[in-house]
Amino acid sequence: MLDIGNFQPTFYGNPGHRMRLFQALFICSIMICGSFSSAEIRLRIDEHGNKIFFNLPEDRQVQPTKSAQPITSVKKQEIAPIIESACHKYNVDPDLVNAVIQVESAYNKHAVSHAGAIGLMQLMPATASRFGVKRIHDPEENVHGGVKYLKFLLDLFNNDLTLAVAAYNAGEGAVQKYRGVPKYSETQNYVKRVLSIYGKGNIPNATAKVVYQYTDTSGLIHFTTDRPKSGDFTEINLSKSL
């Protein structure tokens, strides 16, 4: 790397002109030195806005300072119309959806979890497909798909908020398997956080619920709180509290 630490140039005239002249001479000196090596001339700007030129060989190059990542969080007021539209369509409380989005993604429309959940409402690709979301990264489709799924869970668990929120995190199958909120620390904490933001305080005990599982003619498995009028089905009693 070119060392100019002891170089004290003296120029006369306007200070700004002197600085630009010094930079020009410095760049020229680097270019001349660079002709004798394979070093790449690089420029970075430090946190104070100062230009720094260097020509370290590739195996010793200092990486330029990374610029601050762009803000990707969608402000609550900007996403509010989408939430209101989806909640009106599926009859879900907007405050509940806002609580879910806050915990899931903190309103970051580009959020991607380690498990592969995507967007504001952190939809898994399979869940998105299941509820008709074609563009999972699109905020509007993502929110509508998430609210539609949340509505499905509320209906499935007879508007039991605790079970619906738990199922949004762990899946309805896990809630049915454990006959209540699964004993996963992640899910337990998730439910507490969502309900706390929603304003419901501590988690209430899950009351006795019965859901019915059946498979339609196309092989799809369904869960419903309405007892099927015909065909084979399995009755699942969610009687255990947390």
C-alpha positions in Angstrom: 0.0 0.0 0.0 1.3 3.4 -0.9 2.5 5.2 2.3 2.0 9.0 2.3 2.1 9.4 6.0 5.2 11.6 6.0 4.3 13.4 2.8 3.7 17.1 3.5 2.9 18.9 0.2 2.8 22.7 0.1 0.5 24.3 -2.3 -0.7 27.9 -2.5 -4.0 29.4 -3.4 -7.6 28.4 -2.4 -7.7 25.5 0.1 -10.3 23.7 -1.9 -8.2 24.0 -5.0 -5.1 22.7 -3.1 -7.1 19.7 -1.9 -8.3 18.8 -5.3 -4.8 19.2 -6.8 -3.4 17.0 -4.0 -6.0 14.3 -4.7 -5.2 14.5 -8.5 -1.5 14.1 -7.9 -2.1 11.3 -5.4 -4.3 9.4 -7.8 -1.6 9.8 -10.5 1.0 8.5 -8.2 -1.1 5.4 -7.4 -1.6 4.8 -11.1 2.1 4.9 -11.8 2.8 2.6 -8.9 0.0 0.3 -10.0 1.7 -0.3 -13.3 4.4 -2.2 -11.5 2.0 -4.5 -9.6 -1.4 -6.2 -10.0 -2.9 -4.1 -7.3 -6.3 -2.6 -8.0 -6.9 1.1 -7.3 -9.8 1.3 -4.9 -11.7 4.1 -3.3 -13.9 4.1 -0.2 -15.7 6.8 1.7 -15.4 6.6 5.5 -18.1 7.5 8.0 -17.1 11.1 8.0 -17.4 11.4 4.2 -13.6 11.4 3.6 -12.4 9.8 0.4 -9.7 7.1 1.0 -7.7 5.7 -1.9 -5.7 2.5 -1.6 -4.0 -0.1 -3.8 -3.4 -3.2 -1.7 -2.9 -6.5 -3.5 -5.9 -8.7 -3.9 -4.9 -11.0 -1.0 -4.6 -8.0 1.3 -7.3 -5.7 0.1 -9.4 -4.0 2.7 -13.1 -4.3 1.9 -14.8 -0.9 1.4 -17.0 0.2 4.3 -20.5 -1.1 3.7 -23.1 1.5 3.3 -26.1 1.4 5.7 -28.7 -1.1 4.6 -31.8 0.6 3.1 -34.7 0.8 5.4 -37.1 -2.0 4.3 -39.7 -1.8 7.1 -43.0 -0.7 5.8 -44.4 2.0 8.1 -47.6 1.0 9.9 -49.5 3.9 8.4 -48.4 2.9 4.9 -49.6 -0.7 5.3 -52.8 0.2 7.2 -55.1 0.5 4.1 -54.0 -3.1 3.0 -54.7 -4.4 6.5 -58.1 -2.6 6.7 -59.1 -4.0 3.3 -58.1 -7.6 4.2 -59.7 -7.5 7.7 -62.9 -6.1 6.2 -63.0 -8.8 3.6 -62.4 -11.7 6.1 -63.9 -10.1 9.2 -60.8 -10.2 11.4 -59.9 -7.5 14.0 -57.2 -5.2 12.4 -55.6 -4.9 15.9 -55.0 -8.6 16.0 -53.5 -8.6 12.5 -51.2 -5.7 13.5 -50.1 -7.6 16.5 -49.3 -10.6 14.4 -47.3 -8.5 11.8 -45.4 -6.7 14.6 -44.2 -10.0 16.1 -43.7 -11.8 12.7 -41.8 -9.2 10.7 -41.9 -5.8 12.5 -43.5 -4.5 9.3 -40.5 -5.5 7.2 -42.0 -6.6 3.8 -38.7 -8.2 2.8 -38.4 -10.3 6.0 -37.4 -14.0 5.5 -37.1 -16.3 8.4 -34.5 -19.1 8.8 -37.4 -21.5 8.1 -38.3 -19.8 4.9 -41.3 -17.8 6.0 -41.7 -14.7 3.8 -43.0 -11.2 4.0 -45.0 -9.1 6.4 -47.1 -12.0 7.7 -44.3 -14.5 7.3 -46.1 -17.0 5.1 -44.5 -20.3 4.3 -44.7 -21.0 0.5 -47.0 -24.0 1.1 -49.3 -21.9 3.2 -49.3 -19.1 0.6 -50.2 -21.5 -2.1 -52.9 -23.1 0.1 -54.6 -19.7 0.5 -54.3 -18.5 -3.1 -51.2 -16.2 -2.8 -49.4 -16.1 -6.1 -46.9 -13.3 -5.3 -45.8 -14.0 -1.8 -43.4 -11.1 -1.8 -46.1 -8.6 -2.7 -47.3 -6.8 0.5 -50.9 -6.8 -0.4 -51.1 -10.4 -1.4 -49.0 -11.4 1.6 -51.3 -9.6 4.0 -54.5 -10.9 2.4 -53.2 -14.4 2.5 -52.1 -14.1 6.1 -55.4 -12.7 7.2 -57.3 -15.3 5.3 -55.2 -18.0 7.1 -55.8 -16.3 10.4 -59.6 -16.2 9.7 -59.4 -19.9 8.9 -57.7 -20.6 12.2 -60.2 -18.5 14.2 -63.1 -20.4 12.6 -61.3 -23.7 13.1 -60.9 -23.1 16.8 -64.3 -21.5 17.3 -62.7 -18.0 17.8 -60.4 -19.2 20.5 -57.8 -16.5 20.2 -55.1 -18.4 22.0 -55.4 -21.5 19.9 -55.7 -19.5 16.6 -52.5 -17.5 17.4 -50.6 -20.6 18.5 -51.7 -22.4 15.3 -50.5 -19.4 13.2 -47.0 -20.0 14.6 -46.9 -23.8 14.9 -49.6 -25.0 12.5 -53.1 -26.2 13.3 -51.9 -29.8 13.2 -49.5 -29.1 16.2 -52.3 -27.5 18.2 -54.6 -30.4 17.5 -51.8 -32.9 18.4 -51.1 -31.3 21.7 -54.8 -30.4 22.3 -53.9 -26.9 23.1 -50.9 -24.6 22.7 -47.9 -26.8 21.8 -45.2 -27.1 24.4 -42.7 -25.4 22.2 -40.9 -22.5 23.9 -41.0 -20.5 20.6 -44.8 -20.9 20.3 -45.4 -20.2 24.0 -43.5 -17.0 23.8 -45.0 -16.1 20.4 -48.5 -16.4 21.8 -47.6 -14.3 24.8 -46.1 -11.6 22.7 -49.0 -11.4 20.2 -51.6 -11.3 22.9 -49.7 -8.8 24.9 -49.5 -6.4 21.9 -53.1 -7.1 21.1 -54.0 -6.0 24.6 -55.3 -9.3 26.0 -52.7 -9.6 28.7 -51.9 -13.1 30.0 -52.8 -16.2 28.0 -56.2 -17.4 29.1 -56.9 -21.1 29.5 -58.1 -22.9 26.4 -61.6 -24.0 26.8 -63.0 -27.3 25.6 -63.3 -27.3 21.8 -64.3 -29.9 19.3 -63.2 -29.9 15.7 -63.8 -32.4 13.0 -61.3 -33.7 10.5 -62.4 -35.2 7.1 -60.9 -35.9 3.7 -62.7 -34.8 0.6 -63.0 -36.6 -2.7 -59.8 -35.0 -4.0 -57.8 -36.2 -1.0 -57.5 -32.8 0.8 -57.8 -32.9 4.5 -60.2 -30.4 6.1 -60.8 -29.3 9.7 -64.0 -27.7 10.8 -66.0 -26.8 13.9 -69.2 -27.9 12.1 -70.0 -31.5 12.4 -70.1 -33.1 8.9 -73.6 -34.2 7.9 -72.3 -37.3 6.1 -69.2 -39.2 5.2 -66.3 -40.4 7.4 -64.7 -38.0 9.8 -62.6 -37.9 13.0 -63.7 -35.9 16.0 -60.9 -34.1 17.8 -61.6 -32.8 21.3 -59.3 -30.0 22.3 -60.1 -30.2 26.0 -56.8 -29.6 27.6 -55.8 -26.2 28.8 -52.4 -24.7 28.7 
